[in-house]
Amino acid sequence: MTRGIRWVAGSGPGHDEREGAATRGLPSCPSIRYEDRESPRALRLPMTAIPQSRLVTIFGGSGFVGRHIVRALANEGWRIRIAVRRPHVAHFLRPMGRVGQIQLLKTNVRNDDDVAAALDGADAVINLVALIKQSGAQRFDAIHVEGSERVARLAAAAGVKRLIHFSALGASTEAPARYFRTKATGENRVQDAFGGATIVRPALVFGAEDDFFNRFAGLIRMMPLFFPLFGGGKTRFQPVFVGDVARAAATLLGDETSAGKIYELAGPEEMTLKQVLELTLRETNRKRVLIPVPLVIARIKGAFLQFVPGAPLTYDQAKMLETDTLPSGRAPGLRDLGITPTGPEAIVPSYLWRFRKRGQFEALPQ
Ligand SMILES: NC(=O)c1ccc[n+]([C@@H]2O[C@H](COP(=O)([O-])OP(=O)(O)OC[C@H]3O[C@@H](n4cnc5c(N)ncnc54)[C@H](OP(=O)(O)O)[C@@H]3O)[C@@H](O)[C@H]2O)c1
């Protein structure tokens, strides 16, 4: 009989000592204890010990969502291979695990040989690679459709047991935005290529490094008096906390009953674009008049701005504003995984203070 080994989160603040707690907790500064299931005594291994456990390849593991998933899975003792195009800018991930636990591999999902090498010996795969803006060879079709299908097909050929594929809430072949249409086609191709793939559709994801609240806060800082309220600010979202998404990914990886299912991960409350901007203004302690602007103007602005480096809006993003991204209510979500969703009001104040005039030294009016 093989000896079962598990990692458990340590006893720092906010840690849950119950069995399996490490799958649900994302401690900010974990102390990790090594345990042997068959021994009543917890063993302590030196920091140089390499966990002899299963290997997960995470395509796109250096991105916003990926780094949180890497930390959650490192806490559970997975050996992690992070497959990205620019491993040299992803070394910040290594201290999330023990020595040798996390490795980086230069991989382009547009290339068969790269993907096959990244899958070598992997027990499980998570694919997070996606684009919000096209540039050069990085096209929505090449990444969301062909890249996703390539990872799924080669993972099946390599005998990988579990595949978690990240799509997005709002993915539909009928959606106005190409991002959502290619995400939907990608889902279908993944399901055809890898029987039992788990599809995860997160809502807009927020957290300290997000490109949502941070983006609005940055734009608000640049615009002195007014801020455009595209479509009257009526577009509805249900933003989900990145820490909850990471816990969900870790739970799904260990739960074989999730194979073949689609999960929709959304936060606890629905918000309109106007409410998102109001929260951003409040937390950055700034005042702007929100001026309603028709969605067609957003499209026109996006059509020109998308050619500017670091464009704040593209034509496709303007089209994304035309669709509410809310859970359908028909698919399982965070609560079905035992995770209570965290709302933006609880997290956003912890990082938007950077955009106040005097940063952390500026208190909000009571
Ligand atoms: N963030 C959100 O609000 C949100 C909402 C809904 C769904 N999602 C989905 O969640 C997933 C993760 O999103 P994210 O926000 O973490 O994305 P992200 O921050 O843009 O990260 C993308 C990752 O993909 C890698 N990558 C890009 N092109 C690649 C290629 N050709 N080959 C290999 N790696 C490549 C990037 O690293 P390199 O550049 O070094 O290659 C990076 O690690 C995506 O599927 C996204 O659609 C995100």
The ligand as an SDF file (V2000), in Angstrom:
LIG
                    3D

 48 52  0  0  0  0  0  0  0  0999 V2000
   -9.3390   38.1410  -14.8220 N   0  0  0  0  0  0  0  0  0  0  0  0
  -10.6510   38.0800  -14.9650 C   0  0  0  0  0  0  0  0  0  0  0  0
  -11.4090   38.9980  -14.5720 O   0  0  0  0  0  0  0  0  0  0  0  0
  -11.2910   36.8530  -15.6160 C   0  0  0  0  0  0  0  0  0  0  0  0
  -12.6880   36.8060  -15.7310 C   0  0  0  0  0  0  0  0  0  0  0  0
  -13.2780   35.6850  -16.3210 C   0  0  0  0  0  0  0  0  0  0  0  0
  -12.4910   34.6490  -16.7800 C   0  0  0  0  0  0  0  0  0  0  0  0
  -11.1390   34.7250  -16.6620 N   0  0  0  0  0  0  0  0  0  0  0  0
  -10.3440   33.6380  -17.1970 C   0  0  0  0  0  0  0  0  0  0  0  0
   -9.4210   33.1760  -16.2100 O   0  0  0  0  0  0  0  0  0  0  0  0
   -8.2020   32.7680  -16.8580 C   0  0  0  0  0  0  0  0  0  0  0  0
   -7.0140   33.4890  -16.2240 C   0  0  0  0  0  0  0  0  0  0  0  0
   -7.1920   34.8960  -16.4040 O   0  0  0  0  0  0  0  0  0  0  0  0
   -6.0830   35.9480  -15.9100 P   0  0  0  0  0  0  0  0  0  0  0  0
   -6.7970   37.2170  -15.6420 O   0  0  0  0  0  0  0  0  0  0  0  0
   -5.2490   35.3330  -14.8450 O   0  0  0  0  0  0  0  0  0  0  0  0
   -5.2160   36.1230  -17.2330 O   0  0  0  0  0  0  0  0  0  0  0  0
   -3.8070   36.8820  -17.3630 P   0  0  0  0  0  0  0  0  0  0  0  0
   -3.4610   37.6120  -16.1030 O   0  0  0  0  0  0  0  0  0  0  0  0
   -3.8840   37.6650  -18.6340 O   0  0  0  0  0  0  0  0  0  0  0  0
   -2.7510   35.7000  -17.5370 O   0  0  0  0  0  0  0  0  0  0  0  0
   -2.5830   35.0500  -18.7530 C   0  0  0  0  0  0  0  0  0  0  0  0
   -1.4600   34.0210  -18.6050 C   0  0  0  0  0  0  0  0  0  0  0  0
   -1.3240   33.3370  -19.8570 O   0  0  0  0  0  0  0  0  0  0  0  0
    0.0430   33.3410  -20.2630 C   0  0  0  0  0  0  0  0  0  0  0  0
    0.0460   33.3210  -21.7340 N   0  0  0  0  0  0  0  0  0  0  0  0
   -0.4560   34.2400  -22.5740 C   0  0  0  0  0  0  0  0  0  0  0  0
   -0.2930   33.8360  -23.8440 N   0  0  0  0  0  0  0  0  0  0  0  0
    0.3320   32.6380  -23.7880 C   0  0  0  0  0  0  0  0  0  0  0  0
    0.7640   31.7120  -24.7680 C   0  0  0  0  0  0  0  0  0  0  0  0
    0.6250   31.9420  -26.0830 N   0  0  0  0  0  0  0  0  0  0  0  0
    1.3480   30.5530  -24.3410 N   0  0  0  0  0  0  0  0  0  0  0  0
    1.5310   30.3040  -23.0220 C   0  0  0  0  0  0  0  0  0  0  0  0
    1.1310   31.1410  -22.0460 N   0  0  0  0  0  0  0  0  0  0  0  0
    0.5390   32.3020  -22.4330 C   0  0  0  0  0  0  0  0  0  0  0  0
    0.6230   34.6150  -19.6420 C   0  0  0  0  0  0  0  0  0  0  0  0
    2.0260   34.5320  -19.4140 O   0  0  0  0  0  0  0  0  0  0  0  0
    3.0670   34.9520  -20.5640 P   0  0  0  0  0  0  0  0  0  0  0  0
    2.6180   36.2820  -21.0740 O   0  0  0  0  0  0  0  0  0  0  0  0
    4.4110   34.9640  -19.8890 O   0  0  0  0  0  0  0  0  0  0  0  0
    2.9840   33.8740  -21.5880 O   0  0  0  0  0  0  0  0  0  0  0  0
   -0.0960   34.6180  -18.2910 C   0  0  0  0  0  0  0  0  0  0  0  0
    0.5740   33.7490  -17.4090 O   0  0  0  0  0  0  0  0  0  0  0  0
   -8.3900   33.0520  -18.3360 C   0  0  0  0  0  0  0  0  0  0  0  0
   -8.8270   31.9070  -18.9970 O   0  0  0  0  0  0  0  0  0  0  0  0
   -9.4800   34.0970  -18.3720 C   0  0  0  0  0  0  0  0  0  0  0  0
  -10.2180   34.0920  -19.5770 O   0  0  0  0  0  0  0  0  0  0  0  0
  -10.5090   35.8190  -16.0820 C   0  0  0  0  0  0  0  0  0  0  0  0
  1  2  1  0
  2  3  2  0
  2  4  1  0
  4  5  1  0
  4 48  2  0
  5  6  2  0
  6  7  1  0
  7  8  2  0
  8  9  1  0
  8 48  1  0
  9 10  1  0
  9 46  1  0
 10 11  1  0
 11 12  1  0
 11 44  1  0
 12 13  1  0
 13 14  1  0
 14 15  2  0
 14 16  1  0
 14 17  1  0
 17 18  1  0
 18 19  2  0
 18 20  1  0
 18 21  1  0
 21 22  1  0
 22 23  1  0
 23 24  1  0
 23 42  1  0
 24 25  1  0
 25 26  1  0
 25 36  1  0
 26 27  1  0
 26 35  1  0
 27 28  2  0
 28 29  1  0
 29 30  1  0
 29 35  2  0
 30 31  1  0
 30 32  2  0
 32 33  1  0
 33 34  2  0
 34 35  1  0
 36 37  1  0
 36 42  1  0
 37 38  1  0
 38 39  2  0
 38 40  1  0
 38 41  1  0
 42 43  1  0
 44 45  1  0
 44 46  1  0
 46 47  1  0
M  CHG  2   8   1  16  -1
M  END
$$$$
